[in-house]
Amino acid sequence: MISYAIYFGFACLALAFAFNLWRLLRGPTVGDRIIALDTMVINAIALIVLFGIVTNDGVAFEAALLLAMVGFVGTVAYCKFLLRGDIIE
C-alpha cells in the first residue's frame, strides 16, 4: 500500500513541476517568476524526501535540508535584488 502512495506522490510532484514550469515561463511579472522558482525548490525537496523513503537512505534527507537552506537564501537574494537593485549593501 505504501508503494502506491509513493507512486502517487511522484505523479503529483511531476504535475506540480509542470505547473511551476508553466508559471516560470509565462509569469506576467518578475515576482510571479520568483515565487514559481521558490515553489520548484520546495517540490524538489519533496522529491528528494520521497526518493529517500524509497531507497531508505538517510543522506537524502540531509540533501533535502541543504537544498531548503540554499533555496531560502536564493529567494531572499532574488527578492532583495528586485526591490533594491543590489544584493550586498
Backbone as CSV, one residue per row, in Angstrom:
resi,resn,N_x,N_y,N_z,CA_x,CA_y,CA_z,C_x,C_y,C_z
1,MET,0.819,-1.191,0.000,0.000,0.000,0.000,0.867,1.260,0.000
2,ILE,1.992,1.226,0.697,2.857,2.402,0.735,3.477,2.675,-0.632
3,SER,3.691,1.624,-1.420,4.279,1.839,-2.753,3.311,2.612,-3.647
4,TYR,2.012,2.348,-3.519,1.034,3.113,-4.300,1.031,4.586,-3.884
5,ALA,1.168,4.823,-2.610,1.194,6.204,-2.123,2.446,6.926,-2.620
6,ILE,3.558,6.231,-2.665,4.792,6.854,-3.145,4.693,7.149,-4.640
7,TYR,4.146,6.214,-5.420,3.964,6.476,-6.848,2.983,7.622,-7.081
8,PHE,1.952,7.698,-6.269,1.011,8.813,-6.360,1.712,10.131,-6.021
9,GLY,2.589,10.097,-5.030,3.356,11.287,-4.668,4.277,11.729,-5.797
10,PHE,4.938,10.772,-6.447,5.798,11.113,-7.584,4.981,11.713,-8.731
11,ALA,3.787,11.167,-8.977,2.935,11.702,-10.044,2.462,13.115,-9.714
12,CYS,2.089,13.337,-8.464,1.655,14.679,-8.061,2.794,15.684,-8.159
13,LEU,3.997,15.273,-7.793,5.144,16.170,-7.901,5.493,16.466,-9.351
14,ALA,5.340,15.499,-10.226,5.579,15.748,-11.649,4.579,16.758,-12.192
15,LEU,3.335,16.637,-11.788,2.314,17.596,-12.205,2.602,18.979,-11.630
16,ALA,3.045,19.030,-10.389,3.375,20.310,-9.769,4.568,20.960,-10.464
17,PHE,5.573,20.151,-10.843,6.708,20.697,-11.585,6.253,21.276,-12.919
18,ALA,5.332,20.596,-13.589,4.840,21.094,-14.877,4.122,22.429,-14.707
19,PHE,3.272,22.536,-13.684,2.571,23.794,-13.444,3.530,24.909,-13.042
20,ASN,4.534,24.576,-12.239,5.519,25.580,-11.845,6.360,26.032,-13.031
21,LEU,6.714,25.115,-13.899,7.469,25.487,-15.088,6.637,26.398,-15.986
22,TRP,5.356,26.120,-16.085,4.459,26.979,-16.859,4.435,28.395,-16.275
23,ARG,4.320,28.502,-14.957,4.284,29.829,-14.331,5.651,30.519,-14.438
24,LEU,6.723,29.742,-14.393,8.051,30.320,-14.516,8.272,30.906,-15.911
25,LEU,7.776,30.227,-16.928,7.960,30.703,-18.291,6.951,31.773,-18.687
26,ARG,5.725,31.678,-18.183,4.662,32.576,-18.615,4.221,33.575,-17.553
27,GLY,4.971,33.688,-16.464,4.572,34.595,-15.391,4.483,36.032,-15.875
28,PRO,3.418,36.730,-15.543,3.303,38.098,-16.053,4.295,39.067,-15.401
29,THR,4.717,38.797,-14.176,5.660,39.698,-13.513,6.871,38.905,-13.029
30,VAL,7.894,39.646,-12.661,9.106,39.013,-12.141,8.824,38.370,-10.785
31,GLY,7.949,38.984,-10.000,7.586,38.406,-8.701,6.941,37.039,-8.839
32,ASP,6.095,36.877,-9.853,5.494,35.568,-10.098,6.544,34.531,-10.459
33,ARG,7.536,34.944,-11.200,8.601,34.010,-11.578,9.459,33.620,-10.376
34,ILE,9.688,34.571,-9.478,10.455,34.260,-8.263,9.686,33.276,-7.389
35,ILE,8.398,33.493,-7.240,7.567,32.573,-6.448,7.527,31.195,-7.092
36,ALA,7.438,31.136,-8.419,7.432,29.845,-9.106,8.747,29.107,-8.900
37,LEU,9.853,29.833,-8.952,11.155,29.207,-8.728,11.285,28.698,-7.300
38,ASP,10.789,29.462,-6.332,10.827,29.025,-4.941,9.948,27.788,-4.742
39,THR,8.813,27.758,-5.395,7.934,26.594,-5.285,8.560,25.375,-5.952
40,MET,9.324,25.589,-7.019,10.029,24.466,-7.632,11.100,23.904,-6.699
41,VAL,11.732,24.765,-5.928,12.703,24.292,-4.939,12.001,23.450,-3.875
42,ILE,10.830,23.896,-3.442,10.070,23.135,-2.449,9.661,21.778,-3.015
43,ASN,9.252,21.749,-4.284,8.896,20.479,-4.913,10.117,19.577,-5.074
44,ALA,11.274,20.152,-5.345,12.499,19.354,-5.435,12.851,18.751,-4.076
45,ILE,12.615,19.503,-3.022,12.846,18.976,-1.669,11.923,17.790,-1.406
46,ALA,10.664,17.928,-1.785,9.719,16.824,-1.607,10.124,15.615,-2.442
47,LEU,10.630,15.853,-3.636,11.087,14.759,-4.493,12.279,14.034,-3.876
48,ILE,13.201,14.782,-3.299,14.360,14.171,-2.646,13.925,13.361,-1.424
49,VAL,12.973,13.881,-0.670,12.481,13.147,0.505,11.776,11.866,0.082
50,LEU,10.960,11.923,-0.976,10.305,10.699,-1.465,11.340,9.689,-1.952
51,PHE,12.365,10.173,-2.632,13.423,9.275,-3.083,14.143,8.653,-1.889
52,GLY,14.334,9.429,-0.827,14.953,8.893,0.381,14.097,7.835,1.049
53,ILE,12.778,8.000,0.975,11.876,6.990,1.534,11.955,5.706,0.721
54,VAL,12.005,5.848,-0.600,12.056,4.665,-1.465,13.352,3.891,-1.262
55,THR,14.475,4.599,-1.199,15.762,3.920,-1.083,16.173,3.648,0.355
56,ASN,15.417,4.170,1.318,15.719,4.009,2.743,17.128,4.530,3.048
57,ASP,17.384,5.731,2.552,18.702,6.337,2.667,18.587,7.628,3.465
58,GLY,19.398,7.769,4.493,19.356,8.951,5.334,20.067,10.156,4.748
59,VAL,20.945,9.919,3.771,21.684,11.021,3.161,20.739,11.911,2.360
60,ALA,19.689,11.340,1.811,18.742,12.122,1.017,18.057,13.184,1.880
61,PHE,17.808,12.881,3.121,17.158,13.854,3.999,18.096,15.012,4.328
62,GLU,19.379,14.716,4.461,20.353,15.786,4.665,20.474,16.651,3.415
63,ALA,20.418,16.027,2.248,20.461,16.784,0.997,19.234,17.678,0.865
64,ALA,18.086,17.185,1.298,16.870,18.000,1.255,16.978,19.193,2.191
65,LEU,17.577,18.993,3.347,17.773,20.096,4.280,18.717,21.151,3.710
66,LEU,19.791,20.710,3.079,20.726,21.655,2.461,20.067,22.417,1.314
67,LEU,19.273,21.735,0.511,18.571,22.409,-0.575,17.560,23.415,-0.042
68,ALA,16.935,23.109,1.077,15.993,24.050,1.677,16.700,25.326,2.123
69,MET,17.864,25.175,2.717,18.605,26.366,3.157,19.087,27.195,1.973
70,VAL,19.619,26.540,0.949,20.097,27.261,-0.224,18.933,27.910,-0.972
71,GLY,17.804,27.218,-1.048,16.631,27.784,-1.715,16.105,29.006,-0.999
72,PHE,16.119,28.991,0.322,15.664,30.150,1.085,16.570,31.348,0.854
73,VAL,17.875,31.115,0.909,18.828,32.205,0.696,18.697,32.744,-0.730
74,GLY,18.505,31.868,-1.689,18.343,32.304,-3.068,17.098,33.141,-3.272
75,THR,15.999,32.745,-2.654,14.759,33.505,-2.775,14.886,34.877,-2.131
76,VAL,15.520,34.928,-0.984,15.734,36.221,-0.322,16.627,37.111,-1.178
77,ALA,17.666,36.540,-1.784,18.566,37.331,-2.631,17.842,37.853,-3.866
78,TYR,17.012,37.022,-4.498,16.246,37.475,-5.660,15.304,38.612,-5.290
79,CYS,14.617,38.458,-4.178,13.664,39.494,-3.759,14.378,40.788,-3.386
80,LYS,15.503,40.668,-2.713,16.257,41.868,-2.350,16.786,42.568,-3.598
81,PHE,17.236,41.816,-4.580,17.690,42.408,-5.828,16.540,43.076,-6.564
82,LEU,15.357,42.473,-6.511,14.194,43.045,-7.176,13.781,44.356,-6.520
83,LEU,13.857,44.426,-5.210,13.429,45.630,-4.504,14.462,46.754,-4.555
84,ARG,15.744,46.414,-4.401,16.765,47.449,-4.261,17.710,47.558,-5.445
85,GLY,17.804,46.507,-6.251,18.728,46.520,-7.355,20.151,46.138,-6.961
86,ASP,20.363,45.828,-5.694,21.672,45.443,-5.204,21.483,44.418,-4.100
87,ILE,22.330,43.429,-4.067,22.182,42.383,-3.053,23.019,42.701,-1.834
88,ILE,24.253,43.109,-2.031,25.163,43.418,-0.930,25.186,44.924,-0.731
89,GLU,24.912,45.346,0.464,24.879,46.794,0.738,26.229,47.299,1.148
